[in-house]
Amino acid sequence: MVRKTNNVFKENLRGGEGTIELRHILAPEELMGHGTMYAHVIIPPHGSLGFHQHAENTEPYYVLKGKGIFVDNDGSRHEIVPGDVCVIEVGQSHAIENPFEEPLEFMALVINQRGKMTE
C-alpha cells in the first residue's frame, strides 16, 4: 500500500507559539499499541512546542533540517542541528523552540511504556 501522509496543523501546541505542522506517517492504530505517533514535524520560524511531560511514553526526535533549541527535562537548553537525536525518557518533560529564520524539521516517534496503552 502507498498513501499520502495525514497532515495536521496545530496552533499553540502544548502551550507553544505559532502553528506546528504534523505530517503523520502512521495512524495510531497502525502502530499496533506500541506508540501513539510517528510524524514528520515542522516548527516554523519563531514557533515552539511547549514544555510538557511524557508520563507513560517516550519520544525520540531526529532532526532533519534547520536548527532549534531543545529544552531538556532539567531546563537545560541545547542547540540542535540536522543529525542530532533528542531523547525524552518516560516521565520526563521537554520543549522545543525555533528562534531562527528557517523552519525546523524533525521526525518524532511516541513509543508507549512497556505494558501501557496511552492516548
DSSP file (Angstrom, degrees, kcal/mol; ACC not computed):
  #  RESIDUE AA STRUCTURE BP1 BP2  ACC     N-H-->O    O-->H-N    N-H-->O    O-->H-N    TCO  KAPPA ALPHA  PHI   PSI    X-CA   Y-CA   Z-CA
    1    1 A M              0   0    0      0, 0.0     2,-0.4     0, 0.0     0, 0.0   0.000 360.0 360.0 360.0 140.0    0.0    0.0    0.0
    2    2 A V        +     0   0    0      2,-0.0     2,-0.3     0, 0.0     0, 0.0  -0.998 360.0 152.6-128.5 134.9    1.1    3.5   -0.8
    3    3 A R        -     0   0    0     -2,-0.4     2,-0.1     0, 0.0     0, 0.0  -0.938  41.2 -95.0-151.2 172.5   -0.6    6.6    0.5
    4    4 A K        -     0   0    0     -2,-0.3     2,-0.1     1,-0.1    -2,-0.0  -0.461  45.5 -97.1 -86.3 162.4    0.0   10.2    1.5
    5    5 A T        -     0   0    0     -2,-0.1     2,-0.9     1,-0.1    20,-0.2  -0.397  33.5-115.4 -72.2 158.8    0.7   11.4    5.0
    6    6 A N  E     -A   24   0A   0     18,-2.0    18,-2.2    -2,-0.1     2,-0.4  -0.863  35.1-154.9 -96.5 102.8   -2.1   12.8    7.1
    7    7 A N  E     +A   23   0A   0     -2,-0.9     2,-0.4    16,-0.2    16,-0.2  -0.686  16.3 177.9 -88.9 128.3   -1.1   16.5    7.5
    8    8 A V  E     -A   22   0A   0     14,-2.6    14,-3.2    -2,-0.4     2,-0.5  -0.973  18.4-148.9-129.2 140.9   -2.5   18.3   10.6
    9    9 A F  E     -A   21   0A   0     -2,-0.4     2,-0.5    12,-0.2    12,-0.2  -0.958  13.9-169.0-113.6 124.4   -1.8   21.9   11.7
   10   10 A K  E >   -A   20   0A   0     10,-2.7    10,-3.0    -2,-0.5     3,-0.6  -0.956  10.9-146.5-118.8 123.9   -1.9   22.6   15.4
   11   11 A E  E 3  S-A   19   0A   0     -2,-0.5     8,-0.2     8,-0.3     4,-0.2  -0.719  80.3  -4.6 -88.7 135.7   -1.9   26.1   16.8
   12   12 A N  T >  S-     0   0    0      6,-2.8     3,-2.1    -2,-0.4    -1,-0.2   0.885  86.3-156.0  51.9  47.5   -0.1   26.7   20.1
   13   13 A L  G X  S-     0   0    0     -3,-0.6    37,-2.2     5,-0.4     3,-1.7  -0.335  71.7  -9.0 -60.7 125.4    0.7   23.0   20.6
   14   14 A R  G 3  S-     0   0    0      1,-0.3    -1,-0.3    35,-0.2    -2,-0.1   0.770 135.4 -52.5  55.9  29.9    1.3   22.2   24.3
   15   15 A G  G <  S+     0   0    0     -3,-2.1    -1,-0.3     1,-0.2    -2,-0.2   0.569 107.5 134.9  85.8   9.5    1.2   25.9   25.0
   16   16 A G    <   -     0   0    0     -3,-1.7     2,-0.3    34,-0.2    -1,-0.2  -0.062  56.5 -93.8 -80.5-173.2    3.9   26.7   22.4
   17   17 A E  S    S-     0   0    0     -5,-0.1    31,-2.5    -3,-0.1    -4,-0.1  -0.798  75.0  -0.8-106.6 144.7    3.9   29.5   19.9
   18   18 A G  S    S-     0   0    0     -2,-0.3    -6,-2.8    29,-0.2     2,-0.6  -0.146  94.4 -50.2  80.5-171.8    2.8   29.5   16.3
   19   19 A T  E     -A   11   0A   0     -8,-0.2     2,-0.4    -7,-0.1    -8,-0.3  -0.926  49.4-155.7-110.8 119.4    1.3   26.8   14.1
   20   20 A I  E     -A   10   0A   0    -10,-3.0   -10,-2.7    -2,-0.6     2,-0.5  -0.753   8.7-140.7 -94.7 136.8    3.1   23.4   14.0
   21   21 A E  E     -AB   9  42A   0     21,-2.4    21,-2.7    -2,-0.4     2,-0.6  -0.877  13.9-166.8 -98.6 127.8    2.7   21.1   11.1
   22   22 A L  E     -AB   8  41A   0    -14,-3.2   -14,-2.6    -2,-0.5     2,-1.0  -0.962   5.9-165.5-114.1 115.8    2.4   17.4   11.9
   23   23 A R  E     -AB   7  40A   0     17,-3.0    17,-2.1    -2,-0.6     2,-0.3  -0.796  19.0-149.8-100.2  90.3    2.8   15.1    8.9
   24   24 A H  E     -AB   6  39A   0    -18,-2.2   -18,-2.0    -2,-1.0    15,-0.2  -0.454  18.1-176.4 -67.7 121.3    1.5   11.8   10.4
   25   25 A I  E    S+     0   0A   0     13,-2.7     2,-0.4    -2,-0.3    14,-0.2   0.871  73.4  21.5 -84.7 -42.8    3.3    8.9    8.7
   26   26 A L  E    S- B   0  38A   0     12,-1.2    12,-0.6   -20,-0.1    -1,-0.3  -0.963  79.1-125.8-125.0 145.1    1.3    6.2   10.6
   27   27 A A    >>  -     0   0    0     -2,-0.4     3,-1.3    -3,-0.1     4,-0.8  -0.520  36.7-104.6 -79.0 156.0   -2.1    6.4   12.3
   28   28 A P  G >4>S+     0   0    0      0, 0.0     3,-1.1     0, 0.0     5,-0.7   0.871 122.3  54.4 -51.0 -40.5   -2.2    5.3   16.0
   29   29 A E  G >45S+     0   0    0      1,-0.3     3,-1.1     2,-0.2     7,-0.0   0.796 101.7  58.8 -67.1 -25.8   -3.9    2.1   15.1
   30   30 A E  G <45S+     0   0    0     -3,-1.3    -1,-0.3     1,-0.2     0, 0.0   0.679  95.7  63.3 -74.9 -16.3   -1.1    1.3   12.6
   31   31 A L  G X<5S-     0   0    0     -3,-1.1     3,-2.3    -4,-0.8    -1,-0.2   0.452 102.5-138.3 -84.8  -1.4    1.4    1.5   15.5
   32   32 A M  T < 5 -     0   0    0     -3,-1.1    -3,-0.1     1,-0.3    -2,-0.1   0.791  63.3 -53.5  51.9  40.1   -0.5   -1.6   17.0
   33   33 A G  T 3 <S+     0   0    0     -5,-0.7    -1,-0.3     2,-0.4    85,-0.2   0.362 120.2 103.0  82.7  -7.1   -0.5   -0.3   20.6
   34   34 A H  S <  S-     0   0    0     -3,-2.3    78,-2.7    -6,-0.2     2,-0.3   0.707  92.7  -8.3 -80.7 -20.2    3.3    0.3   20.6
   35   35 A G  E     - C   0 111A   0     76,-0.3    -2,-0.4    -7,-0.3    76,-0.2  -0.953  50.8-134.2-162.9 177.3    3.0    4.0   20.2
   36   36 A T  E    S+     0   0A   0     74,-1.3     2,-0.3     1,-0.3    75,-0.1   0.537  82.9  27.9-121.3 -13.6    0.7    6.9   19.5
   37   37 A M  E     + C   0 110A   0     73,-1.0    73,-3.0   -10,-0.1     2,-0.4  -0.966  39.3 172.4-155.9 136.6    2.5    9.0   16.9
   38   38 A Y  E     +BC  26 109A   0    -12,-0.6   -13,-2.7    -2,-0.3   -12,-1.2  -0.917  38.3 148.3-136.2 110.3    5.1    8.7   14.1
   39   39 A A  E     -BC  24 108A   0     69,-2.7    69,-2.9    -2,-0.4     2,-0.6  -0.973  54.3-123.4-148.4 154.8    5.3   12.0   12.3
   40   40 A H  E     -BC  23 107A   0    -17,-2.1   -17,-3.0    -2,-0.3     2,-0.4  -0.914  41.7-158.1 -93.3 117.9    7.5   14.5   10.4
   41   41 A V  E     -BC  22 106A   0     65,-3.5    65,-2.2    -2,-0.6     2,-0.5  -0.842  11.8-166.3-108.3 136.3    7.1   17.7   12.5
   42   42 A I  E     -BC  21 105A   0    -21,-2.7   -21,-2.4    -2,-0.4    63,-0.2  -0.973   1.4-168.8-125.6 119.1    7.7   21.2   11.2
   43   43 A I  E     - C   0 104A   0     61,-2.9    61,-2.7    -2,-0.5   -23,-0.1  -0.925  22.7-134.5-104.0 122.4    8.1   24.1   13.5
   44   44 A P    >   -     0   0    0      0, 0.0     3,-2.1     0, 0.0    54,-0.1  -0.197  41.9 -67.5 -71.2 166.2    8.0   27.5   11.7
   45   45 A P  T 3  S+     0   0    0      0, 0.0    56,-0.2     0, 0.0     3,-0.1  -0.291 124.5   9.8 -52.0 134.3   10.5   30.3   12.4
   46   46 A H  T 3  S+     0   0    0     52,-2.2     2,-0.2    54,-0.6    55,-0.1   0.630 105.2 122.0  67.5  17.3    9.9   31.7   15.9
   47   47 A G  E <   -G   98   0B   0     -3,-2.1    51,-2.7    51,-0.5     2,-0.3  -0.532  39.4-171.2 -99.8 172.1    7.5   28.9   16.7
   48   48 A S  E     -G   97   0B   0    -31,-2.5     2,-0.5    49,-0.2    49,-0.2  -0.992  28.7-128.2-158.3 160.3    7.7   26.4   19.6
   49   49 A L  E     -G   96   0B   0     47,-3.0    47,-1.9    -2,-0.3   -35,-0.2  -0.982  47.2-117.9-109.3 119.6    6.3   23.2   21.1
   50   50 A G  E     -     0   0B   0    -37,-2.2     2,-0.2    -2,-0.5   -34,-0.2  -0.054  31.8 -85.3 -64.6 160.1    5.5   24.0   24.8
   51   51 A F  E     +     0   0B   0    -36,-0.1     2,-0.3    44,-0.1    44,-0.2  -0.460  63.8 155.2 -65.1 124.5    7.1   22.3   27.8
   52   52 A H  E     -G   94   0B   0     42,-2.3    42,-2.0    -2,-0.2     2,-0.3  -0.974  36.4-113.1-152.4 162.2    5.2   19.1   28.6
   53   53 A Q  E     -G   93   0B   0     -2,-0.3     2,-0.7    40,-0.2    40,-0.3  -0.710   5.9-146.9-103.6 149.1    5.6   15.7   30.3
   54   54 A H        +     0   0    0     38,-2.8    37,-4.1    -2,-0.3    38,-0.4  -0.842  25.3 173.7-109.8  88.8    5.6   12.1   28.9
   55   55 A A  S    S+     0   0    0     -2,-0.7    -1,-0.2     1,-0.2    38,-0.0   0.887  77.5   9.9 -68.8 -42.6    4.1   10.2   31.8
   56   56 A E  S    S+     0   0    0     34,-0.1    57,-2.8    35,-0.1     2,-0.3   0.057 124.4  48.4-130.3  25.6    3.8    6.8   30.2
   57   57 A N  E     -D  112   0A   0     55,-0.3    34,-0.5    -3,-0.2     2,-0.3  -0.957  64.5-131.4-153.3 172.1    5.7    7.1   26.9
   58   58 A T  E     -D  111   0A   0     53,-2.5    53,-2.6    -2,-0.3    31,-0.2  -0.860  12.0-160.0-123.9 160.1    9.0    8.2   25.4
   59   59 A E        -     0   0    0     29,-1.5     2,-0.2    -2,-0.3    29,-0.2  -0.708   3.5-168.4-147.8  92.1    9.5   10.4   22.3
   60   60 A P        -     0   0    0      0, 0.0    49,-1.6     0, 0.0     2,-0.4  -0.570  10.8-154.3 -76.9 145.6   12.8   10.5   20.5
   61   61 A Y  E     -FE  86 108A   0     25,-2.7    25,-1.9    -2,-0.2     2,-0.5  -0.923   6.7-162.0-114.7 144.2   13.4   13.2   17.9
   62   62 A Y  E     -FE  85 107A   0     45,-2.0    45,-2.6    -2,-0.4     2,-0.3  -0.975  21.6-134.4-125.0 116.1   15.7   13.0   14.9
   63   63 A V  E     + E   0 106A   0     21,-2.5    20,-2.6    -2,-0.5    43,-0.3  -0.541  29.4 170.1 -77.6 127.5   16.5   16.4   13.4
   64   64 A L  E     +     0   0A   0     41,-2.9     2,-0.3     1,-0.3    42,-0.2   0.838  60.9   2.3-100.4 -48.3   16.3   16.6    9.6
   65   65 A K  E    S+ E   0 105A   0     40,-1.6    40,-2.5    16,-0.1    -1,-0.3  -0.970 103.0  12.2-145.1 154.4   16.5   20.3    8.6
   66   66 A G  S    S-     0   0    0     -2,-0.3     2,-0.3    38,-0.2    38,-0.2  -0.263  76.0 -92.2  79.4-166.4   17.1   23.7   10.2
   67   67 A K        +     0   0    0     35,-0.3    33,-0.3    14,-0.2     2,-0.3  -0.968  42.2 161.2-145.3 160.9   18.2   24.3   13.8
   68   68 A G  E     -H   80   0B   0     12,-1.8    12,-2.6    -2,-0.3     2,-0.5  -0.874  38.7 -90.9-159.4-171.5   16.4   24.8   17.1
   69   69 A I  E     -HI  79  97B   0     28,-2.8    28,-2.9    -2,-0.3     2,-0.6  -0.985  27.8-155.5-121.6 122.0   16.7   24.8   20.9
   70   70 A F  E     -HI  78  96B   0      8,-3.1     8,-2.2    -2,-0.5     2,-0.7  -0.871   6.8-153.6 -96.2 124.7   15.8   21.6   22.8
   71   71 A V  E     -HI  77  95B   0     24,-2.6    24,-1.7    -2,-0.6     6,-0.2  -0.890  19.5-149.9-100.4 113.4   14.7   22.3   26.4
   72   72 A D    >   -     0   0    0      4,-2.8     3,-2.3    -2,-0.7    22,-0.1  -0.172  30.3 -91.1 -81.8 173.2   15.5   19.2   28.4
   73   73 A N  T 3  S+     0   0    0      1,-0.3    21,-0.1     2,-0.1    -1,-0.1   0.813 126.5  50.0 -52.5 -37.6   13.8   17.8   31.5
   74   74 A D  T 3  S-     0   0    0      2,-0.1    -1,-0.3    19,-0.1     3,-0.1   0.360 121.8-104.1 -87.1   5.9   16.1   19.7   33.8
   75   75 A G  S <  S+     0   0    0     -3,-2.3    -2,-0.1     1,-0.3    -1,-0.0   0.368  73.6 144.1  88.2  -5.0   15.5   23.0   32.0
   76   76 A S        -     0   0    0     -5,-0.1    -4,-2.8     1,-0.1     2,-0.4  -0.368  42.5-138.0 -67.7 150.3   18.9   23.0   30.3
   77   77 A R  E     -H   71   0B   0     -6,-0.2     2,-0.4    -3,-0.1    -6,-0.2  -0.929  20.3-176.2-117.6 132.6   18.9   24.3   26.7
   78   78 A H  E     -H   70   0B   0     -8,-2.2    -8,-3.1    -2,-0.4     2,-0.3  -0.992  25.2-128.1-132.5 129.2   20.7   22.7   23.8
   79   79 A E  E     -H   69   0B   0     -2,-0.4     2,-0.3   -10,-0.2   -10,-0.2  -0.594  31.1-159.2 -72.1 135.0   21.1   23.9   20.2
   80   80 A I  E     +H   68   0B   0    -12,-2.6   -12,-1.8    -2,-0.3     3,-0.0  -0.912  13.8 176.4-120.8 147.1   20.1   21.1   17.8
   81   81 A V    >   -     0   0    0     -2,-0.3     3,-2.3   -14,-0.2   -18,-0.3  -0.857  47.6 -53.9-139.0 169.7   21.0   20.7   14.2
   82   82 A P  T 3  S+     0   0    0      0, 0.0   -18,-0.2     0, 0.0     3,-0.1  -0.184 123.7  28.6 -51.9 135.9   20.5   18.0   11.5
   83   83 A G  T 3  S+     0   0    0    -20,-2.6     2,-0.1     1,-0.4   -19,-0.1   0.179  90.6 125.3  96.7 -15.7   21.6   14.6   12.6
   84   84 A D    <   -     0   0    0     -3,-2.3   -21,-2.5   -21,-0.1     2,-0.5  -0.474  48.0-150.4 -76.0 148.8   21.0   15.3   16.3
   85   85 A V  E     -F   62   0A   0    -23,-0.2     2,-0.5    -2,-0.1   -23,-0.2  -0.986   4.7-161.1-119.6 127.0   18.8   12.9   18.3
   86   86 A C  E     -F   61   0A   0    -25,-1.9   -25,-2.7    -2,-0.5     2,-0.5  -0.937   9.2-159.6-107.7 127.5   16.8   14.2   21.3
   87   87 A V        -     0   0    0     -2,-0.5     2,-0.6   -27,-0.2    -2,-0.0  -0.936   9.1-170.5-114.7 125.2   15.7   11.5   23.7
   88   88 A I        -     0   0    0     -2,-0.5   -29,-1.5   -29,-0.2     2,-0.1  -0.960  18.9-149.7-111.5 114.2   12.8   12.1   26.2
   89   89 A E    >   -     0   0    0     -2,-0.6     3,-2.4   -31,-0.2   -35,-0.3  -0.384  35.1 -74.4 -83.3 162.5   12.6    9.3   28.7
   90   90 A V  T 3  S+     0   0    0      1,-0.3   -35,-0.2   -34,-0.1    -1,-0.2  -0.314 121.8  17.3 -55.0 129.3    9.4    8.0   30.3
   91   91 A G  T 3  S+     0   0    0    -37,-4.1    -1,-0.3   -34,-0.5   -36,-0.2   0.254 101.4 118.3  90.9 -11.2    8.3   10.5   33.0
   92   92 A Q    <   -     0   0    0     -3,-2.4   -38,-2.8   -38,-0.4    -1,-0.3  -0.432  52.1-141.5 -88.5 163.0   10.4   13.4   31.6
   93   93 A S  E     +G   53   0B   0    -40,-0.3     2,-0.3    -2,-0.1   -40,-0.2  -0.790  24.6 160.7-116.8 162.2    9.4   16.7   30.3
   94   94 A H  E     -G   52   0B   0    -42,-2.0   -42,-2.3    -2,-0.3     2,-0.3  -0.979  19.5-158.8-167.4 168.8   10.7   18.8   27.4
   95   95 A A  E     - I   0  71B   0    -24,-1.7   -24,-2.6    -2,-0.3     2,-0.4  -0.937  10.2-147.8-147.0 167.1   10.0   21.6   24.9
   96   96 A I  E     -GI  49  70B   0    -47,-1.9   -47,-3.0    -2,-0.3     2,-0.3  -0.988  14.3-169.9-143.5 134.9   11.5   22.5   21.5
   97   97 A E  E     -GI  48  69B   0    -28,-2.9   -28,-2.8    -2,-0.4   -49,-0.2  -0.898  17.3-158.0-126.3 150.3   11.9   26.1   20.2
   98   98 A N  E     +G   47   0B   0    -51,-2.7   -52,-2.2    -2,-0.3   -51,-0.5  -0.780  22.6 161.1-126.5  87.3   12.7   27.6   16.8
   99   99 A P        +     0   0    0      0, 0.0    -1,-0.1     0, 0.0   -31,-0.1   0.371  52.4  95.4 -84.3   7.3   14.0   31.1   17.4
  100  100 A F  S    S-     0   0    0    -33,-0.3   -54,-0.6     2,-0.2   -53,-0.1  -0.296  84.8-111.8 -97.0 177.9   15.7   31.1   13.9
  101  101 A E  S    S+     0   0    0    -56,-0.2    -1,-0.1    -2,-0.1    -3,-0.0   0.500  93.5  64.8 -90.9  -6.5   14.6   32.3   10.5
  102  102 A E  S    S-     0   0    0    -35,-0.1   -35,-0.3   -58,-0.1    -2,-0.2  -0.851  93.2 -95.2-114.8 152.4   14.2   28.8    8.8
  103  103 A P        -     0   0    0      0, 0.0     2,-0.5     0, 0.0   -36,-0.1  -0.311  32.2-134.4 -61.4 149.1   11.8   26.1    9.6
  104  104 A L  E     -C   43   0A   0    -61,-2.7   -61,-2.9   -38,-0.2     2,-0.4  -0.939  24.5-170.3-105.0 125.8   12.9   23.3   12.0
  105  105 A E  E     +CE  42  65A   0    -40,-2.5   -41,-2.9    -2,-0.5   -40,-1.6  -0.963  13.8 153.7-123.5 134.6   12.0   19.8   10.8
  106  106 A F  E     -CE  41  63A   0    -65,-2.2   -65,-3.5    -2,-0.4     2,-0.4  -0.985  40.5-113.2-152.0 160.2   12.4   16.5   12.7
  107  107 A M  E     -CE  40  62A   0    -45,-2.6   -45,-2.0    -2,-0.3     2,-0.4  -0.793  31.4-166.4 -93.0 139.5   11.0   13.0   13.0
  108  108 A A  E     -CE  39  61A   0    -69,-2.9   -69,-2.7    -2,-0.4     2,-0.4  -0.996   9.4-176.1-130.7 133.7    9.1   12.2   16.2
  109  109 A L  E     -C   38   0A   0    -49,-1.6     2,-0.7    -2,-0.4   -71,-0.2  -0.958  11.8-156.7-131.2 112.6    8.1    8.8   17.4
  110  110 A V  E     -C   37   0A   0    -73,-3.0   -74,-1.3    -2,-0.4   -73,-1.0  -0.817  16.5-169.5 -91.0 117.2    6.0    8.5   20.6
  111  111 A I  E     -CD  35  58A   0    -53,-2.6   -53,-2.5    -2,-0.7   -76,-0.3  -0.920  18.8-124.3-112.3 128.6    6.5    4.9   22.0
  112  112 A N  E     - D   0  57A   0    -78,-2.7   -55,-0.3    -2,-0.5     3,-0.1  -0.394  30.0-103.7 -71.0 145.5    4.4    3.6   24.8
  113  113 A Q    >   -     0   0    0    -57,-2.8     3,-2.8     1,-0.2    -1,-0.1  -0.408  58.0 -80.1 -61.5 143.6    6.0    2.4   28.0
  114  114 A R  T 3  S+     0   0    0      1,-0.3    -1,-0.2    -2,-0.1     3,-0.1  -0.224 118.3   7.6 -51.0 126.0    6.0   -1.4   28.1
  115  115 A G  T 3  S+     0   0    0      1,-0.2     2,-0.4    -3,-0.1    -1,-0.3   0.453 107.1 110.8  81.8   0.6    2.6   -2.7   29.1
  116  116 A K    <   -     0   0    0     -3,-2.8     2,-0.5   -60,-0.1    -1,-0.2  -0.902  49.5-161.7-112.4 137.2    1.0    0.8   29.0
  117  117 A M        +     0   0    0     -2,-0.4     2,-0.3    -3,-0.1   -83,-0.1  -0.976  19.4 176.2-113.6 120.5   -1.6    2.0   26.5
  118  118 A T              0   0    0     -2,-0.5    -6,-0.1   -85,-0.2   -85,-0.1  -0.800 360.0 360.0-121.1 164.7   -1.9    5.8   26.3
  119  119 A E              0   0    0     -2,-0.3    -1,-0.1   -83,-0.0   -84,-0.0   0.391 360.0 360.0-105.4 360.0   -3.9    8.1   24.1
